[in-house]
Amino acid sequence: MALDFPDISKNLFDLGGYCSVVTGAGQGIGLSLATGLAHAGSDLVLVDRNAETLKNAAGEVGEIGRRVSTVHADVTAEDTPQRIVEDAMALGGRIDVLVNNAGIMGYSDMLDVTDEQWDRMYGINLRAPMRIMRAVLQEMSRAGRGSVINIGSSWSSRGSIFNQDGAGWTTARPRQRFRASAGPLPRTWPPMEFG
Ligand SMILES: NC(=O)c1ccc[n+]([C@@H]2O[C@H](COP(=O)([O-])OP(=O)(O)OC[C@H]3O[C@@H](n4cnc5c(N)ncnc54)[C@H](O)[C@@H]3O)[C@@H](O)[C@H]2O)c1
């Protein structure tokens, strides 16, 4: 069922009635984004693999006066996307914003990166956000609205063994693949590039 657009004519930054999802919300950028969304009026579904920081983050959002739900999970777990959608629909009956923020940095260059480093980086920084987007977009498509924000890194544009610390490749290349898909909800999902 298509959802009404909220009336933002009086305040462009009023997210009252919104339900937003933030991954990696326990600390750092994710926590700041979550509390920022809460201050703007949005209810929150917070996702993190660290139970303690997740609980503290939920406390902060609750103190701001918003409804909050937590998904204690690794974003790479097979059932995490479905758990996120179920929590969000139970909390707000809608998903207006998804922030794919959980991510890791890694330091190695193309000459010595191990398969294990690559697979871990790929799993958390690329595969997991794609799977979460895919699940959340089902609801956004049904509602006819929604925004996805994928947090990347400036390393995405300069992955090279010639970087000053020779570090860019493993963190940069996976994120770069999402650039084409970041933006307004497309009617037709663009093909993703790998390799
Ligand atoms: N801080 C920077 O300077 C910087 C620069 C470029 C990009 N980024 C990106 O911004 C995002 C946030 O960065 P930050 O500095 O706040 O990071 P951070 O390490 O402070 O916080 C990351 C949060 O994500 C959670 N997390 C990590 N992996 C997870 C997983 N597999 N499942 C569930 N939760 C997981 C952690 O528990 C933590 O709460 C990351 O994607 C990072 O790559 C950060």
The ligand as an SDF file (V2000), in Angstrom:
LIG
                    3D

 44 48  0  0  0  0  0  0  0  0999 V2000
   35.7490    7.2360   10.8570 N   0  0  0  0  0  0  0  0  0  0  0  0
   36.2860    7.5070    9.6620 C   0  0  0  0  0  0  0  0  0  0  0  0
   37.2100    8.3260    9.5310 O   0  0  0  0  0  0  0  0  0  0  0  0
   35.7490    6.8320    8.4260 C   0  0  0  0  0  0  0  0  0  0  0  0
   36.3160    7.1360    7.2010 C   0  0  0  0  0  0  0  0  0  0  0  0
   35.8110    6.5340    6.0540 C   0  0  0  0  0  0  0  0  0  0  0  0
   34.7620    5.6430    6.1300 C   0  0  0  0  0  0  0  0  0  0  0  0
   34.2350    5.3310    7.3400 N   0  0  0  0  0  0  0  0  0  0  0  0
   33.1400    4.3710    7.3690 C   0  0  0  0  0  0  0  0  0  0  0  0
   32.0740    4.8860    8.1580 O   0  0  0  0  0  0  0  0  0  0  0  0
   31.4420    3.8180    8.8550 C   0  0  0  0  0  0  0  0  0  0  0  0
   31.4340    4.0890   10.3430 C   0  0  0  0  0  0  0  0  0  0  0  0
   32.7470    4.3810   10.7530 O   0  0  0  0  0  0  0  0  0  0  0  0
   33.1060    4.6440   12.2790 P   0  0  0  0  0  0  0  0  0  0  0  0
   34.4040    5.3560   12.3060 O   0  0  0  0  0  0  0  0  0  0  0  0
   31.9520    5.2240   13.0080 O   0  0  0  0  0  0  0  0  0  0  0  0
   33.3630    3.1250   12.7530 O   0  0  0  0  0  0  0  0  0  0  0  0
   33.4080    2.5020   14.2070 P   0  0  0  0  0  0  0  0  0  0  0  0
   34.3610    1.3570   14.1200 O   0  0  0  0  0  0  0  0  0  0  0  0
   33.6330    3.5430   15.2480 O   0  0  0  0  0  0  0  0  0  0  0  0
   31.9220    1.9510   14.3970 O   0  0  0  0  0  0  0  0  0  0  0  0
   31.4380    0.9320   13.5720 C   0  0  0  0  0  0  0  0  0  0  0  0
   30.2440    0.3060   14.2610 C   0  0  0  0  0  0  0  0  0  0  0  0
   29.7880   -0.7380   13.3850 O   0  0  0  0  0  0  0  0  0  0  0  0
   29.6790   -1.9420   14.1280 C   0  0  0  0  0  0  0  0  0  0  0  0
   29.9880   -3.0520   13.2420 N   0  0  0  0  0  0  0  0  0  0  0  0
   31.1440   -3.2720   12.5590 C   0  0  0  0  0  0  0  0  0  0  0  0
   31.0640   -4.4130   11.8820 N   0  0  0  0  0  0  0  0  0  0  0  0
   29.8380   -4.9230   12.1180 C   0  0  0  0  0  0  0  0  0  0  0  0
   29.1680   -6.0970   11.7020 C   0  0  0  0  0  0  0  0  0  0  0  0
   29.7720   -6.9990   10.9290 N   0  0  0  0  0  0  0  0  0  0  0  0
   27.9190   -6.3180   12.1150 N   0  0  0  0  0  0  0  0  0  0  0  0
   27.3000   -5.4060   12.9270 C   0  0  0  0  0  0  0  0  0  0  0  0
   27.8840   -4.2870   13.3810 N   0  0  0  0  0  0  0  0  0  0  0  0
   29.1450   -4.0490   12.9770 C   0  0  0  0  0  0  0  0  0  0  0  0
   30.6810   -1.8340   15.2530 C   0  0  0  0  0  0  0  0  0  0  0  0
   30.3450   -2.6820   16.3500 O   0  0  0  0  0  0  0  0  0  0  0  0
   30.5790   -0.3510   15.5880 C   0  0  0  0  0  0  0  0  0  0  0  0
   29.5540   -0.0920   16.5240 O   0  0  0  0  0  0  0  0  0  0  0  0
   32.1900    2.5470    8.4850 C   0  0  0  0  0  0  0  0  0  0  0  0
   31.5130    1.9050    7.4220 O   0  0  0  0  0  0  0  0  0  0  0  0
   33.5450    3.0590    8.0270 C   0  0  0  0  0  0  0  0  0  0  0  0
   34.1550    2.1930    7.0910 O   0  0  0  0  0  0  0  0  0  0  0  0
   34.6980    5.9050    8.4720 C   0  0  0  0  0  0  0  0  0  0  0  0
  1  2  1  0
  2  3  2  0
  2  4  1  0
  4  5  1  0
  4 44  2  0
  5  6  2  0
  6  7  1  0
  7  8  2  0
  8  9  1  0
  8 44  1  0
  9 10  1  0
  9 42  1  0
 10 11  1  0
 11 12  1  0
 11 40  1  0
 12 13  1  0
 13 14  1  0
 14 15  2  0
 14 16  1  0
 14 17  1  0
 17 18  1  0
 18 19  2  0
 18 20  1  0
 18 21  1  0
 21 22  1  0
 22 23  1  0
 23 24  1  0
 23 38  1  0
 24 25  1  0
 25 26  1  0
 25 36  1  0
 26 27  1  0
 26 35  1  0
 27 28  2  0
 28 29  1  0
 29 30  1  0
 29 35  2  0
 30 31  1  0
 30 32  2  0
 32 33  1  0
 33 34  2  0
 34 35  1  0
 36 37  1  0
 36 38  1  0
 38 39  1  0
 40 41  1  0
 40 42  1  0
 42 43  1  0
M  CHG  2   8   1  16  -1
M  END
$$$$
